[in-house]
């Protein structure tokens, strides 16, 4: 199934038909959101630094730089997953425009409350001609895709290498067949259609296709590859080397993040991810080193979020303005 070709209009920073006063008010709101999100992100870094400084002092700079580079690659894969979903739903975006909407919007996860990222992406996407329901659908679809692929990574890596350390979280694997079955396009489109009817919104003009699901799943697995690499580098820098430590790192990050997706009541999963990661890394790291690895990982990921948002915002400001129009937009 091929959707209509997008029409990209340059120098269209203000959507057609939007009064200048309304556009200025929207810009002010977005700047306020960005300031609050950056404030919470900086606060997260500063509050963690005292706890992770000891761990970072044990890591040589090549490990830190390598871990950050891997995180940046993982975040880029996540953006491309979301972009492929949005394109399949009928709103293909240029790379830089998609990066700005995704990465700046993602900073909302540091603000207490679970809906800030999707609200930010909906508003920024609207400026590019993306209907709000389409932005919301792409955002919420990333969760089951990350869950299905992350639980697959955990199921492949942990049973043979983690021993009893991952046993308290084995119940998560029960969700794998349920989430995987729920990603069938017929199921996804039926759920989206039901939700839109309940909200008294028109149905999606472009239902999700199998090709769109497979493309997003591929990007999700690429993301887990890079996330696992970043943790494996931190673990190796703290003294745990060898195949078992590396494989456990991939399983630990996937399991911990899937647990975070289930527990969505805390900003960016604060604390939830670390507890699971420390437990899974216990076979290869002593408790102090496992805690240091988990905290260093969180700080590196937070730094990656801030770097990606900053780079995407700067690059998009220097690029010509775009507005993407697709059928039904």
Secondary structure in CASP SS format (residue, H / E / C, confidence):
PFRMAT SS
TARGET T0000
AUTHOR 0000-0000-0000
METHOD secondary structure of the structure
MODEL  1
X C 1.00
X C 1.00
X C 1.00
X C 1.00
X C 1.00
X C 1.00
X E 1.00
X E 1.00
X E 1.00
X E 1.00
X C 1.00
X C 1.00
X C 1.00
X C 1.00
X C 1.00
X C 1.00
X C 1.00
X C 1.00
X C 1.00
X H 1.00
X H 1.00
X H 1.00
X H 1.00
X H 1.00
X H 1.00
X H 1.00
X H 1.00
X H 1.00
X H 1.00
X H 1.00
X H 1.00
X H 1.00
X H 1.00
X H 1.00
X H 1.00
X H 1.00
X H 1.00
X H 1.00
X H 1.00
X H 1.00
X H 1.00
X H 1.00
X H 1.00
X H 1.00
X H 1.00
X H 1.00
X H 1.00
X H 1.00
X H 1.00
X H 1.00
X H 1.00
X H 1.00
X H 1.00
X H 1.00
X H 1.00
X H 1.00
X H 1.00
X C 1.00
X C 1.00
X C 1.00
X H 1.00
X H 1.00
X H 1.00
X H 1.00
X H 1.00
X H 1.00
X H 1.00
X H 1.00
X H 1.00
X H 1.00
X H 1.00
X H 1.00
X H 1.00
X H 1.00
X H 1.00
X H 1.00
X H 1.00
X H 1.00
X H 1.00
X H 1.00
X H 1.00
X H 1.00
X H 1.00
X H 1.00
X H 1.00
X H 1.00
X H 1.00
X H 1.00
X C 1.00
X C 1.00
X C 1.00
X C 1.00
X C 1.00
X C 1.00
X H 1.00
X H 1.00
X H 1.00
X H 1.00
X H 1.00
X H 1.00
X H 1.00
X H 1.00
X H 1.00
X H 1.00
X H 1.00
X H 1.00
X H 1.00
X H 1.00
X H 1.00
X H 1.00
X C 1.00
X C 1.00
X C 1.00
X C 1.00
X C 1.00
X H 1.00
X H 1.00
X H 1.00
X H 1.00
X H 1.00
X H 1.00
X H 1.00
X H 1.00
X H 1.00
X H 1.00
X H 1.00
X H 1.00
X C 1.00
X C 1.00
X C 1.00
X C 1.00
X H 1.00
X H 1.00
X H 1.00
X H 1.00
X H 1.00
X H 1.00
X H 1.00
X H 1.00
X H 1.00
X H 1.00
X H 1.00
X H 1.00
X H 1.00
X H 1.00
X H 1.00
X H 1.00
X H 1.00
X H 1.00
X H 1.00
X H 1.00
X H 1.00
X H 1.00
X H 1.00
X H 1.00
X H 1.00
X H 1.00
X H 1.00
X H 1.00
X H 1.00
X H 1.00
X C 1.00
X H 1.00
X H 1.00
X H 1.00
X H 1.00
X H 1.00
X H 1.00
X H 1.00
X H 1.00
X H 1.00
X H 1.00
X H 1.00
X H 1.00
X H 1.00
X H 1.00
X H 1.00
X H 1.00
X H 1.00
X H 1.00
X H 1.00
X H 1.00
X C 1.00
X C 1.00
X H 1.00
X H 1.00
X H 1.00
X H 1.00
X H 1.00
X H 1.00
X H 1.00
X H 1.00
X H 1.00
X H 1.00
X H 1.00
X H 1.00
X H 1.00
X H 1.00
X C 1.00
X C 1.00
X C 1.00
X C 1.00
X C 1.00
X C 1.00
X C 1.00
X C 1.00
X C 1.00
X C 1.00
X C 1.00
X H 1.00
X H 1.00
X H 1.00
X H 1.00
X H 1.00
X H 1.00
X H 1.00
X H 1.00
X H 1.00
X H 1.00
X H 1.00
X H 1.00
X H 1.00
X H 1.00
X H 1.00
X H 1.00
X H 1.00
X H 1.00
X H 1.00
X H 1.00
X H 1.00
X H 1.00
X H 1.00
X H 1.00
X H 1.00
X H 1.00
X H 1.00
X H 1.00
X C 1.00
X C 1.00
X C 1.00
X C 1.00
X C 1.00
X H 1.00
X H 1.00
X H 1.00
X H 1.00
X H 1.00
X H 1.00
X H 1.00
X H 1.00
X H 1.00
X H 1.00
X H 1.00
X H 1.00
X H 1.00
X H 1.00
X H 1.00
X H 1.00
X H 1.00
X H 1.00
X H 1.00
X H 1.00
X C 1.00
X C 1.00
X C 1.00
X C 1.00
X H 1.00
X H 1.00
X H 1.00
X C 1.00
X C 1.00
X H 1.00
X H 1.00
X H 1.00
X H 1.00
X H 1.00
X H 1.00
X H 1.00
X H 1.00
X H 1.00
X H 1.00
X C 1.00
X C 1.00
X C 1.00
X C 1.00
X C 1.00
X H 1.00
X H 1.00
X H 1.00
X H 1.00
X H 1.00
X H 1.00
X H 1.00
X H 1.00
X H 1.00
X H 1.00
X H 1.00
X H 1.00
X H 1.00
X H 1.00
X H 1.00
X H 1.00
X H 1.00
X H 1.00
X H 1.00
X H 1.00
X H 1.00
X H 1.00
X H 1.00
X H 1.00
X H 1.00
X H 1.00
X H 1.00
X H 1.00
X H 1.00
X H 1.00
X H 1.00
X H 1.00
X C 1.00
X C 1.00
X C 1.00
X E 1.00
X E 1.00
X E 1.00
X E 1.00
X C 1.00
X C 1.00
X C 1.00
X C 1.00
END
